[in-house]
């Protein structure tokens, strides 16, 4: 099922984050920690509301693993660069 940008939650969140970052580029102070905490709270709400209790731990682990993977991809790291 294809979604338009207006319907895409990922795109909507990224647009809000981009707007905050643009404010910082214009010299306005932004609290990155607060923004990240708010996004984390939204993820927690999603996990608690949408997943059955017995699946919540697995979904949390999956979410954290994907977060780490996305960060590594965004900074251009490879798996071999991140292992010891």
Beta strands, then each sheet from edge to edge (+ up, - down):
end
